[in-house]
């Protein structure tokens, strides 16, 4: 079989050359379109269910939320492990599926079972799915720093939440942009219980009044002068003054009791469970970019960099975006290492072959074999759906040495047979051409 392949290749050199060109082009296309990452994704196929059950103790969260969700997800098809975690006001359920399960098929199955278990959960509790990402989807992180001191942590967090976060989520390949650090602004109503008792107003009445006052209501259309006018009531709260004037009841004389009469109203930070600090220089606000499952990490990171450069133009004076973690630089260094290793081995081996065998054209065997073999490896990786990472690129770099040995042995063996044939026939073999 080997003799047949060699003889056929020698006879049909054009077919061999055409096949090599096709393999080279297919390998280049596979490399250009192959997902590039630094870390091999060996994580399980998992779906995270997050539930917010505000102000409840971990035991209550466990009994009323985590346990019903966990027991329901045990019946999900191809579910291997179901883990539940209960915290103060929070519940996390991790559903881990068997290897080879499609990520989005698994998410659709979890949604079906969520609809089934929804009636067993407390009223107003709505479970949500986590991002369609894996454990290695954390590809980029940045921080907002104001060295001028004109903006506090609350303002930096507002810039992150309302100016940076949503544009970054439009980048192809981004699953989620998580905000970290800073303070989340909120209206805070500190009710005085003694005043409520004096007016005989229950706390539930105050809560209901605030909810009903923060709402737009619709009216109807009326026609006047062949023109339609829409009537609606504007009631959204836009400032502290709007909150202060909300009526919560009347006293014995029929005078309205306003919210400012029974409570102190201010704008303050939401309760925090952690802080974000940068290089020991103080607290900052920032964001974490999570890549979608199966996406090209390097392409996603490049698009994120480009989007951040565009958004920098609209930042307030003194606010800077500082890159904290960028996996793209590691990916680019891994690719550069492979390119440099291939180039160095090509130069060294070709020089040695040309010097020792005194035959320059023989070195072309190595020059053609090494890149073509690497491109064929990329074709196989692309067909199998694998991505290029440090492990795979490092393996290819190590395999270059074995490929060089094989090419050198073949060239030297060919020269040996030529020399023996020439000696038997007493002919002169020109090795310098």
N, C-alpha and C positions, 0 to 999 in steps of 0.2 A: 504493500500500500504506500509506504514511504517512497519507494523507487518510482511508483507511478506518479505521485504528486510532484516529485522533483523533475522527472522527465517532462511531465505536462507543463510545468512552469517554465522550463527551459525552451520548450517549443512555442508556447503561446505567451511571449513576454508582454505583449500588449494587454492581454486579459489580466495578467498579474499586475501590471502598472495601473490599469484602470481600477482594479479591485483595491489596490493600495490607496489610490486617490479617494475612492468612495469611502473607505474606512477612515481616512484622515478627516474628510469633511464631516462624516457622521460623528466622529469623536470630538471634533471642535464644536459642533452643534450641541452635543451632549454636555460638554464642559461649560459652555456658555449658558445653558438652560438648566443646569443642575443646581439644586439648592446648596449654598455654601454656609457652613456653620463651623464654629470652633469646637463645640462640645457635641459628641455623639448622643443622640436622644434615645436613651435606654429606659425611659420612664414608662410606667404602665398606662394603658388607656383608662382614664378616669374622668368622672363627671362629678363636679362639686355642687352641692345644694346648700345655699346660704339662706338663712332665715333670721329676720330681725324681730325679736320679741322684747320690746323695750321695757326696761325697768323691772325685769323679772330675774329671780335668783337662778343660779345654774341648775338647782334641783327641779325647779318648776319648768325651766326650759327643757331639761332632760325628759321629764314625765309627759309634758304636753306637746312637745314639738319633735325633739330628737328621736325619742323611742317610736312614735308612730311612723316617722319617715324611714327610720332604719328598718323596721320590720316590713314595711311595704316594699322597699327596694330589694329585699332578699329574694323576691320572686321575679325580679327583672331577668330576662333571658341573657345568658352568657355572663351574668354578674359573678365574679369570683370572690370578692371580699367587699363588705360594707362596713364602714367605720363611722361612728358618730362622736362628735365632740360638742360639749355644752359649756358655754361661758355665760357671764353676766349679760343678759339681754341678747345673746347671739347663739346660733346653732349652726354647726357645719357637719354635713354628711358627705363622706367620700365613697362613691360607688366605683369600684375597680373592676374592670371587665377583663376577659381572657385576651391573651395576646392574639393579634391579628384582627380584632374587632374594629370595624370602622368607627371613627370618633363620632361622626354626625349621626350614624345609625344608633349608637349608644345614647346620645343626647336625646334623640326622638323617643327612645324607649323610656328614658327617665321622665320625660315630660308626660307620657301616657300614664305612668304610675303616679305622678304628682296629681293629675286630675282625679285619679281614683282615691287618693288619700286626703284630698283637700277638705272633705267633709268631717274628718276626724280631728282637724286642727282647730285651735281657738279662733273665735271670730276676729277678723281683721288681720290675721297672720297670713302672709303670702310668701311662700318659698320661691326663690329665684335661682337660676342656674349660674354657675361661675363662668368665666371666660372660656372660650374654646381654645385652650392653650395647654401646654404640658409643664412639667416641673422645670424645664430648661428654657422656658419662653421669655424669661427676664433678659432682654437684650440691650436695653439702654436705660440710663437714669440721668437725670439732670437736676440742678438746684437753682433756685432763684435767689440771687444775692443783691442786696442794696448796701453798698459801702458808703453811700452818701448820707444814710440815716434819715432820708425823707419819708420812707415807707416802713411801716411796722409789719409784724408777722401776719396780722389779719389781712392787710392789703396785699401782701405777697401771695397769700393763699387764695385770695379772690382773683388775682391775676391768673394764677394757675388753673383755678376751677372754671373761670368764665372766658378767658382769652386764649390759653394754650391748650387746654385739655381737649376740647371738641374739635379744633382743627387737626390736631394730631391723630384723633380717632378716624379721620377720613383717609389717612395714609394707607395705601394698599399693604396688606399683611399684618396690620396692627389689630389686635383683638381688644385690648383695653389699655387705658392710660389711668393708672392709679395715682391719686394725689396723696402726698405725704407731707407731714410737718405743718407748721403755721397754726393759725386759729381760724376756725369756721365761724363767720359772723352769724348772730341770731338775735332776734328780739327776745328779751327776758322780762317777764312779768313776775315780780316778787310780791305776792299777795300778803297783806297783813291780816292774820286770822282774827285779831281782836276787833278790827274794824268790820270784818264780815259778820262776826257774831253780833256786833252792835246793830248792824242793819238787818240782821237775820237773813243773810244771803248765803246759800250754800256754794261751795267751791264749784260744783258741777254747773251752776248757772253762769259763773264767770267763764268757764271753759266753753260752754255753748255759745255765749255772747260773742266771744272772740272768733270762734269758727264761723258763725253766721255773718259777722261783720266783714270778714275777709273773703268776699265773694262778689262777682259780677252777676247781675240777673238780667234776663232778656225780657223785652216787652213785645211790641208788635209794630207793624208798619201802618202809617196813615198817609193819605194822599192829600196834597194841598198845592194848588196851582199846577197840576199835572206833574208834580214831583213827589216821589216817595221819600218819606222820612222814617228812619228807624229809631225807635225809643228803647233805651236800655239803661239800666242802673249801674253806675261805676262804683264799686265798693272794695277794690283791692287795697290792702294796707301798704302804703308807700313810705311812711315815716313814723317816728314816735308820736308825733302830734295826732296822727290818725288813730293810734291805739288809745291815747289818753281820752279821747272824746267818745269812746264806745260806751253806750248806756248798758248798765247791768241790772238796773231796777229803779224803783222810786221809793222815796221815804214817806212818812206819814202825811206830809203836806202836799204830796204829789210832785215834789221836785225830783228830776232825774238824778240818779246816782251814776256817775261816770267811773270808768275804770281807774282813772288817776286818783279818785277819791278813796279807793280801797287797796291800791297797789302802787309799788314803785316800778317804773318802766324805764328800761335802758337797753342799749345795744352792747352785747358782751360776747365772749367766746364760748363755743360749745365745749362740753366736757371732753378732755383728751385722755387717751389711753397710752400715749407714747409721744416722743419727741424725735425730731430729725436735726442732727448737728453735722456741720461740715468742717472737717480738719481741726476740730477743737477750737474753732474761732467763734462759735455761737450757733444759735438755732437758725434754720432756714426752712423755706418751703420748697417743694419740688414735685417731680412726677417720675413714675416708673412706667416704661413702655413695655407692654407684654405682646409678644408675637403670636399670631394665630398658628394653630397646629398645621404642620406640613408646609409652611411658607419658607421662602428663601431668606435666611437671616441677613445675609450681606446686603441684598437688594432692599429689604425692609429698613435696615439701619441707614443706608444711603438716602432713602426717601425721607426718613425722620430727620436726618441732618439737614437736608434741603429745606424741609418745612420749617424747622427751627430758625434757619437763617432768614427765611421770609418773615417769620413772626417777630424776630428781633427788632425789625424796623418800627413796630408799633408799641414797643415797651415804653413805659414812662422813663423819664430821664433819671439816670442813676441805677436802674435795675438791669442786672446782667444775668445771662443764662450760663451756668458753669456745668460742663459735662463731668459727671461723677463716675459713670461706668459706660463704656462703649466696647461691646464685643467685636465690633467691626474691625478695629485695629488688630486684634488677635487673629481674626480670620485672614486679613490681608497679609500679616506676617507669615502665617502658615503657607499661603499660596506663594509668597515670595521665596520662602525657604525651598519649596519644591522646584520652583523655576531655577533658582541658583544652583541647587544640587544637580539638576539635570544638565544645566549649561556647563558646570565644572567637570562633570563626568564625561560629557561629550568631548570637551576640549582635551582632557587628559588622555582618554582612551584613544581618540583619533590620532593624537600626536605620537603615542607609544606604538600603535599599530603601524603608522607610516614610517616611524624611525626603525623599528626592529625588523619589519617585513620588507621595508624598502618598496612599498607598493601603496601609493596614495589612494587609489580607487578602492582598495580593500577597506579603508577606514569608512567609506560611505556605507558599508553594511551596518556598522554600528550607528552611524548618524541617522540612518533611516529606521533601523530596528527599534531603537529606544523610544523615540517620540511616538512611533506608530503603535508600539506595545502599550504605552501609557494611554493613548487615545482609545485603544480597544478596551482597556480597563474601564475608562469613563463610560463607554457605550454599555458595558455590562452593568455598571452601577446605575445608569439611567433607566435601563430596562427593568431592573429589580426595584426601582423606586428608592434607592439609597441616596443619601446626601453626602457631599464631600466635607469632611471635618478633619481635625488634627490626627485622629487615629487612622483614617483611610489614606489621607495624604502622606502621613508618615510611613505607612505600609508600602505605598507606591515608591517613596524615596528609597526605602530599604531594598525593595525588589529591583531597583535599577541596577544594583550591584550584581545580582544573579543574572539579569538579562545581559549585562556587559560580559560576564564570564562566558555565557553561552555563545554570544556573538564572536568573541575572541577565539574560542575553541573552534567554531565553525570556519572562521577565516584561516586560522593556522592549519587546520586539517586540510582545507582545500589547497593551500599552498604546498603542503607536504605531499599530497597525492599528485599534484602537478609536477613536483620535482622528481618523484619516483617514476612517473610516466616518461618524463623527459630523459631521465637517466637510462631507462630501458631502451628507449628509441634513439638514444644518443643525440637528443635535440637540445637546443638552448632555449631556456624559458626567460623571457624578459620580465623582471619584476618591477622595473622602474616606471612602466607606463601606466 
